[in-house]
Each structure stands twice: as C-alpha cells, then as structure tokens.
Amino acid sequence: MARLKICLLSLAALLLSACGDGASHQVTLLTGAAPSELARTHLAAAMLKQQGVKVTIEEARLGQIWQRLWAGKADASVTVWLPQASAPFVERFFDRLDDLGPNDVGLSEEVELVPLYDKPHTIVRRTLAEESPQAMAILNTMQWQPRDIEEIMQRWQLSQDWSVAAETWLAEQSPSGKVTHVSSGSEKP
C-alpha cells in the first residue's frame, strides 16, 4: 500500500512538472544547525531536485528563519518547530506565511532541544504557490518517519555530506528513483 501511494504521488509530481512552463524556480530552504534539521532539509532538497527544482540551503536560527521567510528572502523551511518553540514569532510573522503542517512526529533525542509536544512543520511564503506550484505541491506532500531521518543522519556519519546522505537514502526508497512522498505512517490531511 505504501509503495502504491509513493507511485501515485510520484506520478502526480511528474504530471505537474510536465504541465509547467519549463522554467524551474529557484527555491531557498532554511534550516537549523541540529543534525536532524539538516537531515530533514537535505531530504526535502533531494525530493525537490528530483523533480527539476533548483535548491539552495542556508542555515539560520529559528527567529531568523521566520524573519527571512516573512521578508521574502527565502522560500520555505521544513524545520520550524510548532507550536511552543515558535510562539514568539507566529503572531509577528505569520501574515505572509503558510503552515503546511507537521512533516514528521519528531525524534526522541530532540525532546531536550524543543518543547515536548512540538513537531517540525513546513512553513512557506504565501507567494511560493504562485511562483512555483510544482515546488509547493512537492513541499505539501512531504512527510517522513523519525527512522527515515535517523537513517539519513547515520549515512551522514559515513559520508560527512548531507546531500549525499539524503540523496542515496532517497534513491533506495523507490525502484524508479523518483519519490516525492516518504511515509509509512499516517497521511497529512
């Protein structure tokens, strides 16, 4: 069943890319510096790159992530912890941003870094849907399990390269090599 979902979502992403105007949007992803945040961001980048989206990754602190997204200096982040860790920023910056929801259930080792019930969410600039519907569609379907992120972190230990760790892990998840959605748990609404 999980493979069928992966195939259907891959097909949807390929159709979206075929219907586009051929111009690939440059997407800037912001990430925190924790290993799990880097793993999530590089996995998201690998998924976007598979579909022809050009991706740049930049590290920033949580407050800077909110400010830069709000100001239009970046497009998205898959590492914004909600609700408690980002509470000081939500009211101030959320008017130009969209929350696509949690992208995983968090890792047990992260409990010390963030409030107990917070989960990493995907936050995007509202205008991204107009500028790059393909990137927005891919970001909106992203969801993974904690073990997926743990495996990417283990691969990083061997390669010392986040992109290589995420891309090789992702390539092994689908025989076709094209995956836009990784989930073996509950789906996003």
Backbone as JSON, one array per atom type, in Angstrom:
{
  "sequence": "MARLKICLLSLAALLLSACGDGASHQVTLLTGAAPSELARTHLAAAMLKQQGVKVTIEEARLGQIWQRLWAGKADASVTVWLPQASAPFVERFFDRLDDLGPNDVGLSEEVELVPLYDKPHTIVRRTLAEESPQAMAILNTMQWQPRDIEEIMQRWQLSQDWSVAAETWLAEQSPSGKVTHVSSGSEKP",
  "N": [[0.83, -1.19, 0.0], [1.96, 1.25, 0.82], [3.91, 1.56, -1.16], [2.27, 1.88, -3.39], [1.08, 4.37, -2.82], [3.37, 5.97, -2.92], [4.06, 5.64, -5.62], [1.78, 6.75, -6.9], [1.87, 9.42, -5.98], [4.33, 10.16, -7.01], [3.76, 10.0, -9.73], [1.86, 12.06, -9.9], [3.49, 14.28, -9.3], [5.23, 14.18, -11.49], [3.44, 14.68, -13.57], [2.68, 17.28, -12.89], [5.12, 18.56, -13.3], [5.38, 18.21, -16.05], [3.33, 19.76, -17.0], [4.11, 22.31, -16.53], [5.62, 25.53, -17.32], [8.14, 25.06, -18.15], [10.11, 26.57, -17.0], [12.22, 26.44, -14.3], [11.88, 27.03, -10.94], [13.93, 28.68, -8.58], [14.46, 27.59, -5.4], [14.83, 28.52, -2.07], [15.75, 26.98, 0.82], [15.52, 27.13, 4.31], [17.29, 26.16, 7.24], [17.81, 24.81, 10.53], [20.7, 24.2, 12.65], [20.96, 21.74, 13.88], [21.63, 18.2, 13.69], [19.35, 16.59, 12.96], [17.68, 18.49, 11.83], [19.19, 19.35, 9.66], [19.25, 16.93, 8.25], [16.49, 16.59, 7.61], [16.08, 18.87, 5.99], [17.88, 18.49, 3.87], [16.83, 16.14, 2.83], [14.34, 17.08, 1.93], [15.32, 18.86, -0.01], [16.53, 17.03, -1.78], [14.28, 15.68, -2.72], [12.94, 17.77, -4.03], [14.87, 18.45, -5.97], [14.89, 16.12, -7.52], [12.67, 16.5, -9.06], [13.38, 18.52, -10.72], [13.6, 21.06, -9.61], [15.52, 23.81, -8.68], [17.61, 24.11, -5.89], [18.65, 25.84, -3.0], [20.3, 25.76, 0.08], [20.3, 27.2, 3.25], [21.66, 27.9, 6.45], [20.13, 28.97, 9.49], [19.12, 30.63, 12.52], [16.19, 29.98, 14.56], [14.5, 32.32, 14.91], [15.55, 33.91, 12.86], [14.86, 32.38, 10.67], [12.04, 32.69, 10.57], [11.94, 35.51, 10.17], [13.32, 35.86, 7.7], [11.81, 34.31, 5.92], [9.36, 35.7, 6.07], [10.15, 38.2, 5.07], [10.61, 37.54, 2.47], [13.08, 36.62, 1.67], [13.76, 34.03, 1.54], [12.31, 30.82, 0.74], [11.11, 28.55, 2.01], [10.92, 26.41, 4.93], [11.55, 23.32, 6.46], [11.87, 22.85, 9.05], [10.68, 24.21, 11.19], [9.72, 24.53, 14.41], [6.69, 23.9, 15.97], [3.97, 24.01, 18.34], [4.99, 25.61, 20.47], [7.83, 26.37, 20.55], [8.07, 28.23, 18.51], [6.31, 30.18, 19.21], [6.81, 32.98, 19.96], [7.21, 34.11, 17.45], [5.1, 33.58, 15.73], [2.74, 35.29, 15.83], [3.84, 37.71, 15.01], [5.0, 37.27, 12.44], [3.39, 35.6, 10.84], [1.53, 36.46, 8.96], [2.26, 36.53, 6.24], [2.89, 33.98, 5.61], [2.49, 30.4, 5.18], [1.46, 27.52, 6.93], [2.19, 24.31, 6.3], [1.83, 22.15, 7.8], [2.8, 19.46, 10.12], [5.76, 17.58, 9.38], [6.88, 15.3, 10.32], [6.93, 13.1, 13.2], [8.77, 13.87, 15.06], [11.87, 13.31, 16.82], [12.98, 11.19, 19.45], [15.38, 11.93, 20.68], [15.41, 14.62, 20.3], [13.82, 15.81, 22.14], [14.98, 17.15, 24.26], [15.81, 19.47, 23.06], [13.64, 20.92, 22.11], [10.29, 22.02, 23.05], [8.16, 19.55, 24.6], [5.75, 18.71, 23.15], [6.02, 19.83, 20.64], [6.36, 19.79, 17.06], [8.23, 19.38, 14.02], [7.42, 21.59, 11.45], [6.43, 22.37, 8.08], [6.95, 25.42, 6.73], [6.01, 27.96, 4.53], [6.49, 30.71, 2.2], [3.68, 32.64, 1.28], [3.46, 33.44, -1.39], [4.84, 31.54, -2.81], [3.27, 29.49, -3.88], [2.19, 30.63, -6.18], [4.48, 31.37, -7.61], [5.96, 29.02, -7.91], [4.32, 26.45, -8.45], [4.87, 23.74, -8.68], [7.03, 23.23, -6.88], [5.69, 23.92, -4.54], [3.65, 21.98, -4.45], [5.16, 19.66, -4.08], [6.47, 20.21, -1.64], [4.21, 20.29, -0.03], [3.38, 17.65, 0.12], [5.3, 16.33, 1.55], [6.29, 14.09, 3.98], [7.62, 12.19, 6.6], [9.01, 9.47, 8.49], [10.38, 9.24, 11.83], [12.45, 7.33, 11.87], [13.37, 7.42, 9.25], [14.73, 9.87, 9.12], [16.65, 9.37, 11.06], [18.11, 7.35, 9.75], [19.21, 8.79, 7.62], [20.85, 10.54, 9.06], [22.66, 8.67, 10.07], [23.86, 7.84, 7.7], [25.11, 10.21, 7.03], [27.13, 10.22, 8.91], [28.9, 8.44, 7.79], [29.48, 9.52, 5.23], [29.88, 12.27, 5.61], [28.59, 14.24, 4.23], [25.74, 15.95, 3.78], [23.97, 16.17, 1.58], [24.66, 13.96, -0.04], [24.07, 11.9, 1.76], [21.25, 12.18, 2.08], [20.33, 11.99, -0.6], [21.23, 9.42, -1.45], [19.87, 7.79, 0.35], [17.21, 8.39, -0.34], [17.14, 7.52, -3.01], [17.14, 4.78, -2.67], [14.6, 4.25, -1.79], [12.64, 3.94, -3.71], [12.08, 1.95, -6.52], [12.06, 3.2, -9.01], [13.49, 5.43, -8.54], [12.37, 7.88, -8.24], [10.81, 9.76, -5.93], [8.39, 11.52, -4.19], [7.2, 11.61, -1.84], [7.52, 10.35, 1.31], [6.45, 8.06, 3.41], [5.42, 5.97, 5.99], [3.52, 6.0, 7.74], [0.75, 7.73, 9.19], [-1.18, 9.76, 6.96], [-0.88, 13.19, 5.8], [-3.51, 15.55, 6.32]],
  "CA": [[0.0, 0.0, 0.0], [2.84, 2.41, 0.88], [4.53, 1.71, -2.48], [1.25, 2.42, -4.29], [0.99, 5.8, -2.51], [4.59, 6.59, -3.43], [3.96, 5.67, -7.08], [0.75, 7.71, -7.29], [2.36, 10.78, -5.74], [5.39, 10.39, -7.99], [3.09, 10.27, -11.0], [1.27, 13.4, -9.8], [4.56, 15.26, -9.4], [5.71, 14.18, -12.87], [2.43, 15.38, -14.37], [2.82, 18.71, -12.59], [6.31, 19.11, -13.97], [5.14, 18.22, -17.48], [2.37, 20.82, -17.31], [4.7, 23.62, -16.23], [6.09, 26.32, -18.46], [9.52, 24.7, -18.43], [11.02, 27.34, -16.17], [12.37, 25.88, -12.97], [12.03, 28.06, -9.91], [14.98, 28.52, -7.58], [13.87, 27.57, -4.06], [15.79, 28.6, -0.96], [15.28, 26.35, 2.04], [16.25, 27.5, 5.52], [17.39, 25.06, 8.19], [18.58, 24.97, 11.74], [22.0, 23.54, 12.58], [20.93, 20.42, 14.5], [21.72, 17.14, 12.68], [18.03, 16.17, 12.47], [17.17, 19.58, 10.98], [19.95, 19.27, 8.41], [18.78, 15.73, 7.54], [15.16, 16.9, 7.05], [16.2, 19.87, 4.92], [18.55, 17.89, 2.71], [15.87, 15.21, 2.24], [13.41, 17.92, 1.17], [16.04, 19.34, -1.19], [16.7, 15.91, -2.71], [12.97, 15.44, -3.33], [12.69, 18.87, -4.97], [15.82, 18.33, -7.08], [14.44, 15.01, -8.37], [11.63, 17.0, -9.97], [13.92, 19.6, -11.53], [13.6, 22.34, -8.91], [16.84, 24.21, -8.2], [17.5, 24.32, -4.45], [19.74, 26.37, -2.2], [20.06, 25.55, 1.51], [21.03, 28.12, 4.11], [21.41, 27.73, 7.88], [19.69, 30.16, 10.23], [18.46, 30.38, 13.8], [14.74, 29.94, 14.43], [13.97, 33.67, 14.69], [15.99, 34.35, 11.53], [14.06, 31.65, 9.68], [10.76, 33.39, 10.47], [12.16, 36.85, 9.59], [13.72, 35.77, 6.29], [10.65, 33.85, 5.15], [8.41, 36.8, 6.06], [10.69, 39.25, 4.21], [10.75, 37.06, 1.09], [14.49, 36.34, 1.38], [13.84, 32.57, 1.43], [11.02, 30.3, 0.31], [10.49, 27.56, 2.89], [11.71, 25.67, 5.91], [10.88, 22.1, 6.95], [12.39, 22.65, 10.41], [10.12, 25.19, 12.12], [9.07, 23.79, 15.49], [5.44, 24.49, 16.43], [3.55, 25.39, 18.49], [5.6, 26.38, 21.55], [9.15, 26.94, 20.27], [7.92, 29.37, 17.6], [5.24, 31.07, 19.69], [7.13, 34.41, 19.88], [7.31, 34.56, 16.07], [3.89, 33.32, 14.97], [1.89, 36.47, 15.71], [4.55, 38.79, 14.31], [5.41, 36.99, 11.07], [2.6, 34.61, 10.13], [0.6, 37.05, 7.99], [2.72, 36.3, 4.87], [3.39, 32.62, 5.54], [1.53, 29.32, 5.33], [1.92, 26.32, 7.62], [1.73, 23.11, 5.58], [1.64, 21.09, 8.8], [3.99, 18.72, 10.56], [6.29, 16.67, 8.39], [7.15, 14.03, 11.0], [6.49, 13.1, 14.59], [9.88, 14.26, 15.92], [12.76, 12.25, 17.31], [13.07, 11.18, 20.91], [16.58, 12.65, 21.12], [15.19, 16.06, 20.15], [12.96, 16.29, 23.22], [15.75, 18.09, 25.07], [16.05, 20.69, 22.3], [12.38, 21.64, 21.86], [9.22, 21.63, 23.97], [7.74, 18.16, 24.48], [4.72, 18.41, 22.15], [6.3, 20.49, 19.37], [6.73, 18.97, 15.92], [8.75, 20.2, 12.93], [6.43, 21.9, 10.43], [6.88, 23.01, 6.85], [6.43, 26.78, 6.62], [6.37, 28.52, 3.22], [5.97, 32.03, 1.82], [2.4, 32.5, 0.58], [3.62, 33.67, -2.83], [5.5, 30.4, -3.44], [2.28, 28.74, -4.65], [2.05, 31.28, -7.49], [5.77, 31.4, -8.29], [6.41, 27.67, -8.24], [3.31, 25.49, -8.0], [5.5, 22.42, -8.61], [7.73, 23.15, -5.6], [4.69, 23.96, -3.48], [2.99, 20.68, -4.41], [6.11, 18.7, -3.51], [6.61, 20.53, -0.21], [2.95, 20.0, 0.65], [3.21, 16.21, 0.3], [6.41, 15.75, 2.29], [6.08, 13.56, 5.32], [8.51, 11.07, 6.81], [9.04, 8.88, 9.81], [11.63, 9.52, 12.54], [13.53, 6.4, 11.49], [13.93, 7.89, 7.98], [15.68, 10.93, 9.45], [17.76, 8.71, 11.76], [18.93, 6.67, 8.75], [19.98, 9.82, 6.89], [21.91, 11.0, 9.97], [23.68, 7.62, 10.1], [24.59, 7.91, 6.43], [25.99, 11.38, 7.1], [28.3, 9.82, 9.69], [29.83, 7.77, 6.88], [29.89, 10.34, 4.08], [30.15, 13.65, 6.02], [27.98, 15.11, 3.24], [24.29, 15.83, 3.97], [23.31, 15.94, 0.3], [24.91, 12.57, -0.42], [23.32, 11.05, 2.69], [19.82, 12.25, 1.77], [20.06, 11.52, -1.96], [21.39, 7.96, -1.54], [18.76, 7.18, 1.09], [16.01, 8.58, -1.13], [17.23, 6.66, -4.2], [16.84, 3.4, -2.27], [13.21, 4.12, -1.34], [11.76, 3.66, -4.83], [12.81, 1.33, -7.62], [12.18, 4.13, -10.14], [14.39, 6.51, -8.15], [11.61, 9.13, -8.12], [9.9, 9.73, -4.79], [8.08, 12.85, -3.69], [6.49, 11.46, -0.57], [8.05, 9.21, 2.05], [5.65, 7.9, 4.61], [4.91, 4.65, 6.31], [2.6, 6.25, 8.85], [-0.49, 8.41, 8.83], [-1.05, 10.77, 5.92], [-1.3, 14.56, 6.1], [-4.88, 15.77, 5.86]],
  "C": [[0.88, 1.26, 0.0], [3.51, 2.64, -0.47], [3.54, 2.29, -3.49], [1.1, 3.92, -4.08], [2.18, 6.54, -3.09], [4.51, 6.72, -4.96], [2.94, 6.7, -7.55], [1.22, 9.15, -7.09], [3.5, 11.13, -6.69], [4.8, 10.74, -9.34], [2.49, 11.67, -11.0], [2.35, 14.48, -9.95], [5.12, 15.33, -10.82], [4.73, 14.9, -13.79], [2.5, 16.88, -14.14], [4.01, 19.3, -13.32], [6.13, 19.15, -15.48], [4.22, 19.36, -17.89], [2.95, 22.21, -17.1], [5.18, 24.31, -17.49], [7.55, 26.05, -18.8], [10.52, 25.46, -17.6], [11.05, 26.74, -14.77], [12.65, 27.0, -11.98], [13.19, 27.7, -8.99], [14.32, 28.61, -6.21], [14.98, 27.62, -3.03], [15.13, 28.03, 0.27], [16.15, 26.81, 3.2], [16.2, 26.34, 6.5], [18.1, 25.5, 9.45], [19.86, 24.17, 11.62], [22.04, 22.16, 13.22], [20.97, 19.34, 13.42], [20.36, 16.71, 12.12], [17.42, 17.23, 11.56], [17.88, 19.57, 9.62], [19.5, 18.06, 7.59], [17.43, 16.0, 6.88], [15.28, 17.84, 5.84], [16.86, 19.27, 3.68], [17.67, 16.82, 2.05], [14.85, 15.98, 1.4], [14.07, 18.42, -0.11], [16.21, 18.24, -2.22], [15.39, 15.62, -3.43], [12.65, 16.52, -4.37], [13.6, 18.75, -6.2], [15.44, 17.21, -8.04], [13.44, 15.49, -9.42], [12.08, 18.24, -10.74], [13.91, 20.97, -10.88], [15.02, 22.61, -8.43], [16.71, 24.61, -6.73], [18.8, 24.86, -3.87], [19.35, 26.16, -0.74], [20.93, 26.52, 2.29], [20.66, 27.86, 5.56], [21.02, 29.05, 8.52], [19.11, 29.72, 11.57], [16.95, 30.5, 13.61], [14.14, 31.31, 14.16], [14.33, 34.21, 13.31], [15.21, 33.64, 10.43], [12.74, 32.37, 9.47], [10.93, 34.75, 9.78], [12.45, 36.77, 8.1], [12.59, 35.25, 5.41], [9.66, 35.0, 4.99], [8.85, 37.9, 5.09], [10.87, 38.81, 2.75], [12.18, 36.75, 0.7], [14.79, 34.85, 1.32], [12.42, 32.09, 1.14], [10.33, 29.38, 1.31], [11.47, 27.04, 3.92], [10.89, 24.46, 6.34], [11.27, 21.83, 8.4], [11.87, 23.67, 11.41], [9.3, 24.43, 13.16], [7.86, 24.57, 15.99], [4.74, 23.53, 17.4], [4.41, 26.21, 19.46], [6.91, 27.06, 21.19], [9.06, 28.19, 19.39], [6.88, 30.38, 18.06], [5.59, 32.55, 19.61], [7.1, 34.97, 18.45], [6.0, 34.47, 15.3], [3.06, 34.58, 14.76], [2.54, 37.56, 14.87], [4.74, 38.53, 12.82], [4.44, 36.14, 10.25], [1.7, 35.17, 9.04], [1.01, 36.83, 6.53], [3.16, 34.85, 4.63], [2.25, 31.62, 5.66], [2.2, 28.14, 6.03], [1.33, 25.13, 6.89], [1.57, 21.93, 6.52], [2.92, 20.37, 9.15], [4.45, 17.76, 9.47], [6.82, 15.37, 8.99], [6.73, 14.15, 12.45], [7.61, 13.49, 15.55], [10.68, 13.06, 16.38], [12.89, 12.33, 18.81], [14.27, 11.96, 21.41], [16.42, 14.16, 21.03], [14.37, 16.65, 21.29], [13.69, 17.31, 24.09], [15.93, 19.44, 24.37], [14.8, 21.55, 22.11], [11.34, 21.22, 22.88], [8.63, 20.26, 23.6], [6.76, 17.89, 23.34], [4.92, 19.13, 20.82], [6.69, 19.46, 18.31], [7.3, 19.89, 14.84], [7.68, 20.36, 11.84], [7.12, 22.45, 9.19], [6.16, 24.35, 6.76], [6.92, 27.35, 5.29], [5.85, 29.94, 3.08], [4.68, 31.81, 1.05], [2.56, 32.61, -0.93], [4.3, 32.49, -3.54], [4.53, 29.59, -4.3], [2.1, 29.32, -6.05], [3.35, 31.19, -8.29], [6.24, 30.02, -8.72], [5.4, 26.64, -7.71], [3.88, 24.08, -7.85], [6.21, 22.26, -7.27], [6.74, 23.11, -4.44], [4.0, 22.61, -3.34], [3.89, 19.63, -3.75], [6.27, 18.95, -2.01], [5.37, 20.14, 0.58], [2.76, 18.51, 0.91], [4.29, 15.58, 1.17], [6.0, 15.33, 3.7], [6.99, 12.34, 5.45], [8.45, 10.64, 8.26], [10.37, 9.22, 10.5], [12.77, 8.59, 12.13], [14.16, 6.79, 10.15], [15.02, 8.93, 8.24], [16.89, 10.33, 10.17], [18.69, 8.0, 10.77], [19.78, 7.67, 7.95], [21.11, 10.35, 7.77], [23.02, 9.96, 10.07], [24.5, 7.62, 8.82], [25.54, 9.11, 6.4], [27.26, 11.04, 7.87], [29.36, 9.17, 8.79], [30.36, 8.7, 5.79], [30.35, 11.75, 4.45], [29.62, 14.66, 5.01], [26.46, 14.92, 3.33], [23.56, 15.55, 2.67], [23.46, 14.49, -0.14], [24.09, 11.63, 0.47], [21.84, 11.02, 2.34], [19.52, 11.66, 0.39], [20.21, 10.01, -2.09], [20.27, 7.24, -0.79], [17.49, 7.24, 0.24], [16.0, 7.67, -2.36], [16.87, 5.22, -3.87], [15.37, 3.19, -1.91], [12.25, 3.77, -2.46], [12.57, 3.04, -5.95], [12.99, 2.28, -8.81], [13.15, 5.26, -9.84], [13.69, 7.84, -7.99], [10.61, 8.99, -6.98], [9.64, 11.17, -4.37], [7.41, 12.8, -2.34], [7.04, 10.22, 0.11], [7.23, 9.1, 3.32], [5.27, 6.46, 4.8], [3.96, 4.76, 7.49], [1.35, 6.94, 8.35], [-0.2, 9.52, 7.81], [-1.41, 12.14, 6.45], [-2.73, 14.73, 5.62], [-4.91, 16.53, 4.56]]
}
